[in-house]
Amino acid sequence: MTARIDLYSFVPFDRGSRVRWLANELGLAITEHRLDARAGDHRGAAYRDINPTGLVPAIVRDGVTQFDSGAICLTLAEAHREAGLAVFEGEPGRAEFLSWYFFAASTLDAATYPLLVYKLFQPDAAMLEASIQRLMPHLATIDRRMMDRDWICGRFTIADILYGHALELQHRCGVNFAEYPAVAAYYERLRARPAAAGLFQR
Ligand SMILES: N[C@@H](CCC(=O)N[C@@H](CS)C(=O)NCC(=O)O)C(=O)O
């Protein structure tokens, strides 16, 4: 029987979109719960019972709570191994997959977040430009990686979902991928995934 999945998020483009995109790829139904960030819903005791960090996303999957989008995506991909949306333990390329997955979840995510801060939350053109410049070496890394492949690790996986989310946020914050043709082509490939509809701005 398919597990019931409750997803807690704020808006269609926050890190909850990674879980939503994956659920769509897997054909899983999710029950959405939208928290009001301005009202501080995520800081209340009720939500902290679900996610002790007070951040989104979190899920409750058949009564089991889990937080952090990267952890949630890995758990769901492993629970639906037949869909092949991760490189699993025992498969060639597992170590490489984990490296590119955690690079997206940690280093790239940390370099992308300041763009959102200086574009949306505390608008500051100079700080935004400085943050974009600090991001550029990571885009160069992804560009070199993507020159001879369609997806970051062989077939399409949850790692691509994390890259897709990061690239979309960067695009929304004014990053121009023209200098990095392999990144630009990768971004277009990610945007074309029907399961990602709702994240990418048209
Ligand atoms: N590594 C965590 C980061 C979670 C996170 O920072 N979420 C943001 C929204 S995307 C949040 O809840 N911010 C609210 C706040 O900082 O108060 C994940 O991927 O789930």
The ligand as an SDF file (V2000), in Angstrom:
LIG
                    3D

 20 19  0  0  0  0  0  0  0  0999 V2000
   18.9040   22.1160    4.6810 N   0  0  0  0  0  0  0  0  0  0  0  0
   17.5250   22.4200    4.9380 C   0  0  0  0  0  0  0  0  0  0  0  0
   17.3050   23.9230    4.9020 C   0  0  0  0  0  0  0  0  0  0  0  0
   15.8960   24.2930    5.3570 C   0  0  0  0  0  0  0  0  0  0  0  0
   15.6500   25.7880    5.2620 C   0  0  0  0  0  0  0  0  0  0  0  0
   16.5340   26.6290    5.5220 O   0  0  0  0  0  0  0  0  0  0  0  0
   14.4020   26.1370    4.8890 N   0  0  0  0  0  0  0  0  0  0  0  0
   13.9980   27.5410    4.7480 C   0  0  0  0  0  0  0  0  0  0  0  0
   12.9890   27.6680    3.6040 C   0  0  0  0  0  0  0  0  0  0  0  0
   13.5280   26.9510    2.0870 S   0  0  0  0  0  0  0  0  0  0  0  0
   13.2690   27.9880    6.0070 C   0  0  0  0  0  0  0  0  0  0  0  0
   12.5240   27.2170    6.5730 O   0  0  0  0  0  0  0  0  0  0  0  0
   13.4560   29.2460    6.4160 N   0  0  0  0  0  0  0  0  0  0  0  0
   12.7100   29.8060    7.5130 C   0  0  0  0  0  0  0  0  0  0  0  0
   13.5690   30.5140    8.5010 C   0  0  0  0  0  0  0  0  0  0  0  0
   14.7960   30.5800    8.3020 O   0  0  0  0  0  0  0  0  0  0  0  0
   12.9990   30.9960    9.4790 O   0  0  0  0  0  0  0  0  0  0  0  0
   16.6520   21.6830    3.8790 C   0  0  0  0  0  0  0  0  0  0  0  0
   17.1460   21.4650    2.7620 O   0  0  0  0  0  0  0  0  0  0  0  0
   15.5170   21.2990    4.1870 O   0  0  0  0  0  0  0  0  0  0  0  0
  1  2  1  0
  2  3  1  0
  2 18  1  0
  3  4  1  0
  4  5  1  0
  5  6  2  0
  5  7  1  0
  7  8  1  0
  8  9  1  0
  8 11  1  0
  9 10  1  0
 11 12  2  0
 11 13  1  0
 13 14  1  0
 14 15  1  0
 15 16  2  0
 15 17  1  0
 18 19  2  0
 18 20  1  0
M  END
$$$$
